[in-house]
Amino acid sequence: MLYAAGLLAALGIAPLGAAVTIVSLTPSVASPQPLGTTVTWTVKATDSSPDNVVFQFSAGPSGTTPALVSDFNIGTLSAGTWTAQPFIWTTIAGEGNYIIQVIAKDFATGETAMKSAIFRLETRVSTGAAAVHRTNNPLVALFSSPSCAAGSTMRVAFFTGTATPNYTTWGHCNPPLSMNFYVAGMLPTTTYSMYAQTATGGAVTNGTTLSFTTGSLPARVPGGFFPTFTVKTAAPPTDPNPMLLWSFTKIIIPVATDLSGNIVWYYANGAGTLLTRPVGGGTMLTIQNGNSWDSSNKFQQMLREIDLAGNTLHETNTGVVANQLVALGAADATPCGQIAHPQVGDGCLNDFHHEAIRLPNGSTALMAHIEKLFPPGTQGSKGTEPVDVLSEMVIVLDTNWQVTWYYDAFNELDIARTAPLGETCSAGSSDCPTNLFLSTQCNDWTHANTVDYVAAPSSQNPDSGNFLVSMRNQDQVISIKYNNGAGSCAPPPAASCIHWYLGPPDNLPVLRNSFSFNNITNDPWPWFSHQHDVTFVSSGIPFTIHGLTGPLLTIFDNGNTRYSSTSLGLGSNCGPSDCNSRGMALIMDDRNLSVTPVLLEDLGTPSTALGAAQLLSNGDYFFQTGIPSTQAIEIKPTTSVLGSQVMNVGTVDYSYRGWQMPNLYNPPVL
């Protein structure tokens, strides 16, 4: 098995030797090429042992230590030769020689081989003048400018007609290298003006204005056609957040539009992409389909950070993450495909799901599905068969995308506390893994969908340095003691990972709810249920609203449990005001352990799954409904806990999560 080397090392047993040899490392085009050229590298290797061979790729300027780009992933074997999955590489960091390095590894024996090559990229600046070029995305331009003085910064302004310019992120000047920017957020078949803007000290200088005309949208994208949009309520013309970013799940591509539903950016690589979070500076964290170490399951196996031109900047996969977790002592993290005969007590890591976020220190937190077999009778099951239960791990990767910390829900949550609505998970449907331990169905116990990091200082928020995790199928939000990486998540009673629980009361075993709800509206069901996108506004810094002060939580309240026949007893008589999903904002009183609504808004439609919530820079709220009707809605607070819709853009395609933003370079602060 691929994780055998770690087990042998733990037992103090030296593995047998093997001879791994890299036969070739070949680029798709000859060096040199202009900056931004896509180069596909093909690697072939041999191994004297019959074990699997995995490949890791790094790249960087010549003379430096190359940075990890794509971590160890399985190759394919044919006629005694292993071929790595294609390594697709490009950069606009600056002209010069780059080193491309590959490591081939027999994970059973630990034997490795390394090979490197030099590839030269040439400047796109000619005769000392700025230039703008097309990319593979018709809505994205590559702007190249001559170098600027050390200590200065540069960005690109772009606009149509006499409109107010939009801007890329500032970049630090690094003479004598040229400055290069991907410019994105533009309408199709539209002419834009662009110029470089250089800041030196307090002085800002504008460069020569260039013209660029975007291309047309392709007729279709992999998986289907582009979504179409309907404006139900037109946004104010001066809205400070004029862009919508959608994470579509029906066609599985990210798309950005203006507030009129016109597409201004998209990413489509044909692999199926779930956008989890935009990152400041113009990159995005995504979960994608692809080949990992378990070749039978290609669904949600890859974690990739992409730039606005669609290039992969970092990549890891379930196989290497699982092996790193096993090495850290995670009992439930063995790759699922490597357990041939599952027994009660076995746990495994199946796929990535729902969430990946960038932490302030550059680390990345994400979630992975884990499943575990329990004895017959667990969670009220009937029969004599073991019970397959699905939950998750929260995992932290460092800046080199190596596992440093994890939280295993099976270690602390009480398995006797069933999901209030008893959800099950059918293999390959919705967000359920393609392959399950025993059959085509398991208990979808927690179905977490959000991880939020609390960056506020401890003097302002007692959850400083911790994670919030929204567990949809439990109707609960929990605070996990991450403590900026120093938190302990050893199984109880050695330690407790959970700081508090937040959620509605119920009649299920092991009720844990640390907070009461200050029901100022006398709502028959004030709490959220089956919620999405639970986040502290501004990373948990206290707000003062309606005379209340404390950390502010925004929540999309799907309401499944609230309007089920087992909650209010409404059943088929459920009226619109009872069955609609709600936008919520709650002020937390940590001293008295209570929450009070400052917004509790009926969104006019039921949304049984998906959803987003956000406080905007102008004090309005943004909510996105999901299934069966996806609507991007801006709410202006009016009186008490109510508001009015000032923008509503809808589509028949489903979007998992969405954001209302000023542009693609400045996402909301978590």
C-alpha positions in Angstrom: 0.0 0.0 0.0 1.1 3.6 -0.6 1.2 4.5 3.1 3.3 1.4 4.0 6.6 3.4 4.2 5.2 5.5 7.1 4.0 2.4 8.9 7.3 0.7 8.5 9.1 3.7 9.8 6.9 3.8 12.8 7.7 0.2 13.6 11.4 0.9 13.1 11.7 -1.5 10.1 13.9 -0.4 7.3 12.2 -0.8 3.9 13.8 -2.9 1.1 15.7 -1.0 -1.5 14.4 -0.1 -4.9 15.9 1.6 -7.9 13.7 4.5 -9.1 15.1 6.2 -12.3 13.7 9.3 -14.1 14.1 8.6 -17.8 13.0 11.9 -19.2 11.7 15.4 -18.3 10.4 17.0 -21.5 8.7 20.3 -22.2 5.9 20.7 -24.8 7.7 23.7 -26.4 11.3 24.5 -26.7 13.0 27.2 -24.5 12.9 30.2 -24.7 9.3 31.4 -24.8 7.6 34.7 -23.8 6.4 35.2 -20.2 3.0 33.6 -19.7 3.5 30.8 -22.1 1.9 27.5 -21.0 4.4 24.7 -20.9 3.3 21.1 -20.4 6.0 18.9 -18.9 6.0 15.1 -19.5 8.0 12.9 -17.2 8.8 9.2 -17.6 10.4 6.9 -14.9 11.1 3.3 -14.1 11.1 1.4 -10.8 12.7 -2.0 -10.1 10.0 -2.7 -7.5 6.4 -3.5 -8.4 5.1 -0.6 -6.3 3.3 2.6 -7.3 5.4 5.6 -8.2 4.2 9.1 -7.4 5.6 12.4 -8.8 6.1 15.9 -7.2 6.8 19.1 -9.2 8.5 22.3 -8.1 9.5 25.5 -10.0 11.2 28.8 -9.4 13.8 31.2 -10.7 17.2 29.7 -11.4 19.5 30.1 -8.5 16.8 29.8 -5.9 15.2 26.8 -4.2 12.2 25.9 -6.4 8.8 26.2 -4.7 6.4 23.3 -4.5 3.7 23.6 -7.2 2.2 20.1 -7.5 2.6 17.6 -4.6 3.1 13.8 -5.0 0.4 12.2 -7.2 0.2 8.9 -8.8 1.5 8.2 -12.3 0.3 5.6 -14.9 2.2 2.4 -15.7 2.6 1.0 -19.2 5.1 -1.5 -20.5 7.3 -1.1 -17.5 7.4 2.7 -17.7 5.7 5.2 -15.3 4.4 8.4 -16.8 3.6 11.3 -14.5 0.3 13.2 -14.9 1.1 16.2 -17.1 2.6 19.1 -15.2 1.2 22.3 -16.7 3.3 25.3 -15.8 3.4 29.0 -16.5 4.5 32.2 -14.7 4.5 36.0 -15.3 6.8 36.6 -12.3 9.5 38.0 -14.5 11.8 37.1 -17.4 14.8 34.9 -16.9 15.9 31.3 -16.4 13.6 29.0 -14.4 14.3 25.6 -12.9 11.7 22.9 -13.2 12.3 20.0 -10.7 10.5 16.6 -10.5 10.9 14.0 -7.8 9.7 10.4 -8.5 9.1 8.3 -5.3 8.3 4.7 -4.6 6.1 5.3 -1.5 6.4 1.7 -0.4 10.2 1.8 0.0 10.8 5.5 0.2 13.2 5.4 -2.7 13.3 8.7 -4.7 14.9 10.1 -7.8 15.2 13.8 -8.8 15.7 15.5 -12.2 15.6 19.1 -13.2 15.7 21.3 -16.3 16.2 24.9 -17.1 13.6 26.8 -19.1 14.0 30.5 -20.2 11.1 33.0 -20.3 11.6 36.2 -22.3 10.1 39.6 -21.5 7.0 40.8 -23.4 8.1 44.4 -23.2 9.8 45.6 -26.4 11.4 49.0 -27.1 10.9 49.9 -23.5 7.2 50.4 -23.9 4.2 48.7 -22.1 2.2 46.2 -24.1 -1.0 44.2 -23.6 -1.6 40.7 -24.8 -4.4 38.1 -25.1 -4.5 35.0 -22.9 -6.3 31.7 -23.3 -9.3 33.3 -21.6 -11.0 35.9 -23.9 -12.0 38.1 -20.9 -8.5 38.2 -19.4 -5.6 40.4 -20.6 -1.8 40.2 -19.8 -0.5 43.7 -19.3 3.3 44.0 -19.4 5.2 47.1 -18.3 8.9 48.1 -18.2 10.6 47.8 -14.8 10.0 50.4 -12.1 12.3 51.6 -9.3 13.1 49.5 -6.3 10.8 50.4 -3.4 8.0 51.5 -5.7 4.8 49.6 -6.5 2.7 49.3 -9.6 -0.8 48.4 -10.6 -2.9 48.5 -13.7 -6.0 50.8 -14.2 -8.6 49.6 -16.7 -11.9 51.1 -17.8 -14.4 51.6 -20.6 -15.2 55.0 -22.0 -15.3 57.6 -19.3 -16.2 55.2 -16.5 -14.3 55.3 -13.2 -11.2 53.0 -13.5 -11.0 49.6 -11.9 -7.6 48.4 -10.6 -5.5 45.3 -10.2 -3.6 44.7 -7.0 -0.4 46.6 -6.4 2.8 44.7 -7.1 6.3 45.4 -5.7 8.8 46.6 -8.3 11.8 44.3 -8.8 14.2 45.9 -11.2 15.4 45.1 -13.8 12.5 42.7 -14.3 9.4 43.8 -16.1 6.1 44.0 -14.3 3.2 41.8 -15.5 -0.4 41.7 -14.5 -3.5 39.6 -15.4 -6.3 42.1 -16.0 -9.8 40.5 -15.4 -13.3 41.6 -14.7 -14.2 42.8 -18.3 -17.2 42.5 -20.5 -17.0 40.4 -23.7 -16.3 42.1 -27.0 -15.7 45.4 -25.3 -12.8 47.9 -25.8 -11.0 48.9 -22.6 -8.3 51.5 -21.9 -5.4 50.4 -19.7 -2.4 52.1 -18.1 0.2 51.3 -15.5 0.1 53.3 -12.3 3.4 53.6 -10.3 3.5 54.8 -6.7 6.9 56.1 -5.4 6.7 57.5 -2.0 3.6 59.7 -2.0 3.7 60.3 -5.7 1.6 58.4 -8.3 2.5 58.4 -12.0 0.3 57.1 -14.8 1.9 55.4 -17.8 0.8 55.5 -21.4 -2.8 54.4 -22.1 -3.2 51.3 -24.2 -6.3 49.8 -25.8 -7.5 46.2 -25.5 -10.6 44.6 -26.9 -11.9 41.5 -25.1 -13.0 38.4 -27.1 -16.4 36.9 -27.2 -17.6 34.1 -24.9 -17.3 30.6 -26.3 -20.6 29.0 -27.3 -20.4 26.6 -24.4 -18.1 25.4 -21.7 -17.3 21.9 -20.5 -20.3 20.5 -18.8 -22.9 22.7 -20.6 -23.7 26.3 -21.5 -23.0 29.5 -19.6 -25.7 30.4 -17.0 -28.2 33.0 -18.0 -29.4 35.6 -15.5 -32.6 37.6 -14.8 -32.6 41.0 -13.0 -35.5 40.9 -10.7 -34.6 44.1 -8.8 -32.1 46.5 -10.4 -29.2 47.6 -8.2 -28.5 51.2 -7.5 -26.1 52.6 -10.2 -23.6 53.7 -7.5 -23.5 50.4 -5.7 -19.9 50.1 -4.2 -19.9 46.4 -4.8 -20.8 46.1 -8.5 -19.6 42.5 -9.1 -21.1 39.1 -8.3 -18.9 36.0 -8.0 -20.8 32.7 -8.4 -19.7 29.1 -7.5 -21.9 27.1 -9.8 -22.5 23.4 -9.1 -24.8 22.5 -11.9 -22.2 23.1 -14.6 -19.4 23.2 -11.9 -17.6 26.4 -13.0 -17.0 29.7 -11.3 -18.4 32.8 -13.0 -18.4 36.5 -12.3 -21.0 38.9 -13.5 -21.9 42.6 -13.1 -25.1 43.4 -11.2 -27.0 43.2 -14.5 -26.0 39.6 -15.0 -23.5 40.2 -17.7 -20.5 37.7 -17.5 -17.2 39.4 -16.9 -15.0 36.4 -15.9 -15.1 32.6 -15.9 -12.9 29.6 -15.3 -13.5 26.3 -17.1 -10.9 23.6 -17.3 -13.2 20.6 -18.0 -12.4 18.9 -14.7 -15.3 20.2 -12.6 -14.4 23.0 -10.3 -16.0 24.1 -7.0 -14.9 27.6 -6.1 -14.6 27.7 -2.3 -13.1 31.2 -1.6 -11.6 34.1 -3.6 -8.2 35.2 -2.2 -7.0 38.8 -2.0 -4.7 39.7 -4.9 -6.7 37.9 -7.6 -6.4 34.1 -6.9 -9.0 31.6 -5.9 -9.1 28.4 -3.9 -10.9 25.5 -5.6 -11.8 21.8 -5.2 -11.5 20.0 -8.5 -12.1 16.5 -9.9 -9.0 14.6 -11.0 -6.8 11.5 -10.6 -5.4 11.0 -7.2 -3.8 8.0 -5.5 -7.1 6.1 -5.5 -7.7 6.0 -9.3 -11.2 4.6 -8.9 -12.5 7.9 -7.4 -11.9 11.1 -9.4 -14.5 13.2 -7.7 -13.2 16.2 -5.6 -9.7 14.7 -5.3 -7.7 17.9 -6.0 -7.2 21.1 -4.1 -5.9 23.9 -6.4 -5.2 27.6 -6.1 -5.7 29.3 -9.5 -5.0 32.8 -10.8 -7.4 34.8 -12.9 -6.0 33.5 -16.2 -6.8 29.9 -15.0 -3.2 28.8 -14.2 -2.6 26.5 -11.3 -0.3 28.1 -8.7 -0.5 25.3 -6.0 -1.9 21.8 -6.1 -2.3 18.9 -3.7 -4.5 15.8 -3.6 -6.3 13.5 -1.2 -3.7 10.8 -1.5 -0.7 12.8 -0.3 -2.8 14.7 2.3 -4.1 11.4 3.7 -0.6 10.0 4.0 0.6 13.1 5.8 -2.3 12.8 8.2 -1.5 9.1 8.9 2.1 10.2 9.6 0.7 12.7 12.2 -1.3 9.9 13.9 -4.7 10.5 12.4 -6.5 7.2 12.8 -9.4 7.9 10.4 -7.3 9.3 7.5 -6.1 6.2 5.5 -7.1 6.7 1.8 -10.4 4.9 1.4 -9.3 3.0 -1.7 -6.6 1.3 0.3 -8.8 -0.5 2.7 -9.7 -3.7 0.8 -11.9 -5.3 3.5 -13.4 -2.7 5.8 -14.1 -3.7 9.4 -15.9 -2.0 12.3 -13.6 0.7 13.6 -12.0 1.4 10.2 -12.0 5.1 9.1 -10.7 6.6 5.9 -10.4 9.9 4.0 -12.5 10.0 0.9 -12.5 13.4 -0.8 -12.2 17.1 -0.2 -15.5 18.9 0.2 -17.2 22.3 0.6 -14.4 24.5 2.0 -10.9 25.8 1.7 -9.9 29.2 3.1 -6.7 31.2 3.2 -5.5 32.1 6.8 -3.8 35.5 7.5 -0.4 33.8 7.9 -0.6 32.2 4.4 -1.7 28.8 5.6 -4.7 27.1 4.1 -7.6 25.4 6.0 -9.8 22.9 4.2 -12.3 20.1 4.9 -12.2 16.5 3.8 -14.8 13.8 4.0 -14.0 10.9 6.3 -16.2 7.9 6.8 -16.1 5.2 9.5 -17.7 1.9 10.2 -19.6 1.5 13.5 -21.3 -1.5 15.1 -24.8 -2.6 14.1 -27.4 -0.5 15.9 -25.4 2.7 15.8 -27.6 5.8 15.4 -30.7 3.6 15.6 -29.9 1.4 12.6 -31.8 -1.9 12.2 -30.3 -5.2 11.2 -26.9 -6.8 11.7 -24.7 -4.9 9.2 -22.1 -2.4 10.3 -23.2 1.3 10.0 -21.3 3.5 7.6 -21.2 7.1 8.9 -19.9 10.1 7.0 -18.3 13.2 8.7 -15.2 15.4 8.1 -11.8 16.5 9.1 -10.7 20.2 9.3 -7.1 20.2 8.0 -4.5 23.0 7.9 -1.7 23.2 5.3 1.3 25.4 5.7 2.5 27.8 3.0 4.2 24.9 1.3 0.9 23.0 1.4 2.0 20.4 3.9 -0.3 19.2 6.6 0.4 20.7 10.1 -2.8 20.3 12.0 -6.2 18.5 11.9 -9.5 18.1 13.7 -11.3 14.8 13.4 -15.1 15.0 14.2 -15.2 11.4 15.1 -12.8 12.0 18.0 -15.2 14.2 20.0 -18.8 14.6 18.7 -21.1 12.0 20.2 -22.0 9.4 17.6 -25.3 8.8 19.4 -26.5 12.2 18.4 -28.1 11.5 15.0 -28.9 14.1 12.4 -32.2 15.8 13.3 -33.7 15.0 9.9 -31.9 11.6 9.6 -30.2 12.4 6.3 -28.4 9.7 4.4 -25.9 10.0 1.6 -26.2 8.2 -1.7 -22.9 7.4 -3.4 -22.2 9.9 -6.2 -25.2 12.1 -5.6 -24.9 15.8 -4.6 -21.8 16.2 -2.5 -21.7 12.5 -1.5 -18.4 10.6 -2.3 -18.5 8.4 -5.4 -17.3 5.3 -3.6 -18.4 4.3 -0.1 -17.2 1.6 2.2 -20.0 -1.0 2.2 -22.7 0.0 -0.2 -24.3 2.9 -2.1 -25.5 4.7 1.1 -24.2 5.9 4.4 -25.5 8.2 7.3 -24.7 11.8 6.3 -24.1 12.6 10.0 -22.7 16.2 10.1 -22.4 17.6 6.5 -20.2 20.5 7.5 -20.1 23.3 4.9 -18.1 26.2 6.3 -14.8 26.8 8.1 -14.3 30.3 9.4 -11.1 31.5 11.0 -11.3 34.1 13.9 -8.5 36.6 13.4 -9.7 39.3 15.9 -7.4 39.8 18.9 -8.2 37.9 22.1 -9.0 41.2 23.8 -11.9 41.6 21.4 -13.1 38.1 20.9 -12.5 35.0 23.1 -12.5 32.8 20.0 -9.4 34.5 18.7 -7.3 32.1 16.7 -10.0 29.4 16.6 -12.2 28.0 13.8 -16.0 28.1 13.4 -17.4 25.0 11.7 -21.0 25.0 10.4 -22.5 21.4 10.7 -25.6 21.6 8.5 -27.1 18.2 9.2 -26.7 18.8 13.0 -28.2 22.3 12.9 -25.1 23.4 14.9 -22.1 25.6 14.7 -19.1 24.7 16.8 -16.0 26.7 17.8 -12.9 24.5 17.5 -9.8 25.4 19.6 -7.2 25.8 16.9 -5.5 28.5 18.9 -3.4 29.5 15.9 -2.1 26.0 15.5 -1.3 25.4 19.2 -4.7 23.9 20.0 -4.9 20.3 21.1 -7.3 18.0 19.3 -6.4 14.7 21.1 -9.4 12.5 21.7 -11.2 13.2 25.0 -10.7 13.0 27.9 -7.1 13.9 27.2 -8.3 17.2 25.7 -11.4 18.9 24.3 -11.3 20.6 20.9 -14.7 22.2 21.1 -15.0 25.6 22.8 -18.8 26.0 22.4 -21.9 24.8 20.5 -24.4 27.1 18.9 -27.8 25.9 17.6 -31.5 25.2 18.4 -32.7 23.0 21.2 -34.1 19.6 20.3 -35.0 16.2 21.7 -32.0 14.3 20.5 -29.5 12.6 22.8 -26.5 14.6 24.0 -27.9 18.1 23.5 -25.1 20.6 23.6 -26.0 24.2 23.1 -23.8 26.8 24.9 -25.9 29.9 23.8 -29.5 31.0 24.3 -31.4 33.0 21.7 -32.7 36.4 22.7 -36.0 36.1 20.8 -36.9 39.8 20.5 -39.3 39.1 17.6 -41.2 36.3 19.4 -40.5 34.1 16.3 -41.9 30.5 16.8 -38.5 29.2 15.4 -35.9 31.9 15.9 -32.9 29.6 15.4 -31.2 28.8 12.1 -31.3 25.2 10.8 -29.4 23.4 8.0 -27.5 26.6 7.6 -24.8 27.7 5.2 -21.9 30.2 5.2 -21.6 30.9 8.9 -18.9 33.5 9.3 -17.8 36.2 11.8 -17.9 39.6 10.0 -14.4 41.2 9.8 -12.8 38.1 11.3 -14.7 38.5 14.6 -14.0 42.2 15.5 -17.0 43.5 17.6 -19.7 45.6 15.9 -22.3 47.9 17.5 -25.7 47.6 16.0 -29.1 48.6 17.5 -27.3 49.4 20.7 -25.8 45.9 20.9 -22.1 45.3 20.8 -20.3 42.1 20.1 -18.9 39.8 17.4 -21.3 39.7 14.4 -22.2 36.4 12.7 -23.8 36.3 9.3 -25.8 33.2 8.4 -27.8 31.8 5.5 -30.7 30.0 7.3 -31.9 27.4 4.9 -34.6 26.4 7.5 -35.1 22.7 6.6 -35.7 21.6 10.2 -37.8 24.7 10.9 -40.3 24.0 8.2 -40.2 20.2 8.4 -43.4 18.5 9.6 -41.5 17.5 12.8 -40.6 21.0 13.9 -43.6 23.5 13.9 -46.1 20.8 13.1 -47.1 22.7 10.0 -46.7 19.9 7.5 -48.6 20.4 4.2 -50.1 23.6 5.7 -46.8 25.3 5.9 -47.3 28.9 4.7 -44.8 31.0 2.7 -43.6 33.0 5.7 -42.8 29.7 7.5 -41.1 27.8 4.7 -38.9 30.5 3.2 -35.2 30.7 3.9 -33.9 33.6 5.8 -30.9 35.9 5.9 -29.6 36.2 9.5 -27.1 38.4 11.4 -26.6 37.7 15.1 -24.7 39.7 17.7 -23.0 37.4 20.2 -22.8 38.2 23.9 -19.9 36.0 25.0 -20.2 37.0 28.6 -23.8 36.1 29.0 -23.7 33.3 26.4 -26.6 34.7 24.3 -27.2 35.7 20.7 -29.5 38.5 19.5 -30.7 39.0 15.9 -29.9 42.3 14.2 -31.3 41.0 10.9 -33.8 38.2 10.5 -35.0 38.6 6.9 -37.5 36.5 5.0 -35.8 36.0 1.6 -39.1 35.2 -0.2 -38.2 31.7 -1.3 -37.3 28.3 0.2 -33.8 27.1 -0.4 -33.3 23.6 0.8 -29.6 23.5 0.0 -26.6 25.8 -0.8 -26.5 29.5 0.2 -24.3 32.4 1.2 -24.3 35.4 3.6 -22.2 38.5 3.8 -22.1 42.0 5.3 -21.1 44.5 2.6 -18.9 47.6 3.0 -21.9 50.0 2.7 -23.7 48.3 5.7 -26.1 46.3 3.4 -26.2 42.5 3.5 -25.7 40.0 0.7 -27.4 36.7 0.6 -27.5 34.0 -2.1 -30.2 31.4 -2.2 -29.5 27.9 -3.7 -31.8 25.1 -4.6 -34.3 25.3 -6.3 -34.0 29.0 -7.1 -30.6 30.7 -7.0 -30.9 34.4 -6.4 -28.2 37.0 -5.4 -29.9 39.4 -3.1 -28.7 42.7 -1.5 -30.7 43.7 1.6 -30.6 47.2 3.0 -31.5 47.2 6.7 -34.5 49.3 7.5 -36.0 49.0 11.0 -35.1 46.6 13.8 -34.4 43.1 12.3 -36.0 43.8 8.9 -34.7 45.1 5.6 -35.7 45.7 1.9 -34.3 44.2 -1.3 -32.3 46.7 -3.3 -30.8 44.1 -5.7 -31.9 40.7 -6.9 -30.3 38.8 -9.8 -31.5 35.2 -10.4 -30.5 32.2 -12.5 -31.9 28.7 -13.0 -28.5 27.2 -12.5 -27.4 26.3 -8.9 -24.6 28.2 -7.2 -23.2 26.7 -4.0 -21.8 30.0 -2.6 -21.5 33.6 -3.9 -20.0 36.9 -3.1 -20.8 40.6 -3.9 -17.5 42.3 -4.4 -15.9 45.6 -5.7 -13.8 43.6 -8.1 -12.0 40.3 -8.5 -8.9 41.5 -6.7 -10.5 42.6 -3.4 -12.8 39.9 -2.0 -14.7 40.2 1.3 -12.6 39.9 4.4 -13.7 36.8 6.3 
